[in-house]
Amino acid sequence: MRIRLFILIFFWGCSIIAQEKILTKSGTITFEASVPAFEEVKAKNTGASCVLNTKTGEIASLALMKGFKFKVALMEEHFNENYVESAKYPKATFKGKIENFDYSKVTTSSQNYTLKGKLELHGKSKDIAVIAKIKKTSEGLEIISNFSVNSDDFGIEIPSVVSKKVSKKVNVSLEFLLK
């Protein structure tokens, strides 16, 4: 009898703890550093991870640099070898918190929240604050954000040969569906 009670309490406790964190391993991050009148410089990664602690609002995300796919294979090769140096710096991470986040108050209508934290890329860290639209859906919690970063902030050098064709201002968009 005691063993059954212990097992019941153990699994009930585990399910409560598990409810505090929701995640995805198939988030989408897209970036674009295009300059008008030149070839599009755009890539998409559909294997980004994100985890959210629904009690504290703490959030973390990870994207493998080699997961970014370009339309042009040569551009992808240059991105990995010359710009972000994927062999040396294989991932980008964000660790932070959603300000004033209360999971119980999130509705099916998008609400703007501020995400503050550290973005680490190419061996450099930068504190950032971005606006994200967050809402509940039938499938989970949706987080969408669009923001810009500067390649100089992360020590990513753009060779002078292509400096007119690649913007230092990189527009980033993300879409996560956490379950």
C-alpha positions in Angstrom: 0.0 0.0 0.0 2.8 2.4 0.9 4.6 1.7 -2.3 1.5 2.4 -4.4 1.0 5.7 -2.6 4.6 6.6 -3.1 4.4 5.8 -6.8 1.2 7.8 -7.2 2.7 10.8 -5.3 5.9 10.6 -7.3 4.2 10.6 -10.7 1.8 13.4 -9.7 4.8 15.5 -8.5 6.7 14.8 -11.7 3.7 15.9 -13.8 3.5 19.2 -11.9 7.2 19.9 -12.3 7.0 19.0 -16.0 4.2 21.5 -16.5 6.5 24.4 -15.5 8.6 24.0 -18.6 7.4 24.0 -22.2 9.7 23.8 -25.2 10.2 23.3 -28.9 13.0 21.7 -30.9 11.6 22.9 -34.2 11.5 26.6 -33.9 12.1 28.8 -37.0 14.7 31.6 -37.1 15.2 33.6 -40.3 17.7 36.3 -40.9 18.2 38.7 -43.7 21.2 40.9 -44.4 20.2 41.9 -48.0 21.0 45.2 -49.7 18.6 46.5 -52.3 19.7 45.9 -56.0 21.9 42.9 -55.0 21.4 39.2 -54.5 19.3 38.2 -51.5 21.3 37.3 -48.4 18.7 35.3 -46.4 18.7 32.1 -44.5 16.3 30.0 -42.4 16.9 27.5 -39.6 13.9 25.3 -38.7 15.6 23.3 -36.0 16.0 26.0 -33.3 15.3 25.0 -29.7 13.5 27.1 -27.1 12.5 26.4 -23.5 10.3 28.5 -21.3 9.8 28.2 -17.6 6.1 29.2 -17.3 6.4 30.0 -13.6 9.4 32.4 -13.8 9.3 33.6 -17.4 12.9 32.5 -17.9 13.5 31.7 -21.5 16.4 30.2 -23.4 17.0 29.4 -27.1 19.7 27.7 -29.1 20.3 27.6 -32.9 23.1 25.6 -34.6 24.8 27.8 -37.1 25.0 25.0 -39.7 21.3 24.7 -39.5 20.8 27.9 -41.5 20.0 27.1 -45.1 20.4 29.5 -48.0 19.0 29.4 -51.5 22.5 29.5 -52.9 24.9 26.7 -51.6 28.0 28.9 -52.1 26.5 31.6 -49.9 25.9 29.0 -47.2 29.5 27.8 -47.4 30.8 31.4 -47.1 28.5 32.0 -44.2 29.7 29.0 -42.3 33.4 29.2 -43.1 34.1 33.0 -43.4 31.5 34.9 -41.5 30.2 33.0 -38.4 33.0 30.4 -38.4 30.7 27.5 -37.6 33.5 25.1 -36.8 34.8 27.4 -34.1 31.5 28.9 -33.0 28.8 26.2 -33.7 25.8 27.8 -32.0 24.0 31.0 -31.1 22.2 31.2 -27.8 19.8 33.5 -26.0 19.2 33.4 -22.2 16.9 35.8 -20.6 13.5 36.5 -19.1 10.1 37.7 -20.4 9.3 40.8 -18.4 6.0 40.8 -16.4 5.1 37.3 -17.7 2.2 35.5 -16.1 1.4 32.3 -18.0 -2.2 32.2 -16.6 -2.9 35.6 -18.2 -1.8 34.7 -21.7 -4.8 34.5 -24.1 -5.5 33.6 -27.6 -5.0 37.2 -28.7 -1.4 38.3 -29.2 0.1 40.4 -26.5 3.4 42.3 -26.6 6.0 41.3 -24.1 9.6 42.4 -23.7 12.3 39.7 -23.7 15.5 40.8 -22.1 18.7 38.8 -21.9 22.0 37.9 -23.4 22.5 37.0 -27.1 25.7 35.0 -27.7 27.0 34.6 -31.2 30.4 34.2 -32.7 32.0 34.1 -29.2 30.6 37.5 -28.2 27.7 38.4 -25.9 25.4 41.3 -26.1 22.5 42.3 -23.8 19.4 42.8 -25.9 15.7 43.7 -25.3 13.2 42.8 -28.0 9.4 42.8 -28.3 7.7 39.5 -28.8 4.1 38.7 -29.6 2.9 35.9 -27.4 -0.4 34.0 -27.5 -1.9 30.6 -26.6 -3.0 28.5 -29.5 -4.7 25.1 -29.6 -1.3 23.6 -30.1 0.7 25.4 -27.4 2.3 28.8 -26.8 3.3 30.9 -29.8 6.2 33.4 -29.6 6.9 35.6 -32.6 9.5 38.3 -32.8 11.3 40.5 -35.3 14.4 42.5 -34.4 17.7 43.7 -35.8 21.3 43.1 -34.7 24.5 44.5 -35.9 27.2 42.2 -37.2 29.9 44.4 -35.7 28.5 43.8 -32.2 29.5 40.1 -32.6 32.8 40.6 -34.3 31.5 39.3 -37.6 33.6 40.9 -40.3 32.2 41.5 -43.7 35.1 41.6 -46.3 35.4 44.9 -48.2 34.9 43.0 -51.5 31.3 42.3 -50.5 30.6 45.1 -48.0 28.3 46.9 -50.5 26.3 43.6 -51.0 25.8 42.5 -47.4 24.2 44.7 -44.7 25.8 45.0 -41.3 22.2 45.4 -40.0 20.8 41.9 -39.8 17.0 41.5 -39.5 16.1 38.5 -37.5 12.6 36.9 -37.1 11.7 34.0 -35.0 8.6 31.8 -34.6 8.4 29.3 -31.8 5.5 27.0 -30.9 6.2 25.7 -27.4 4.4 22.7 -26.0 
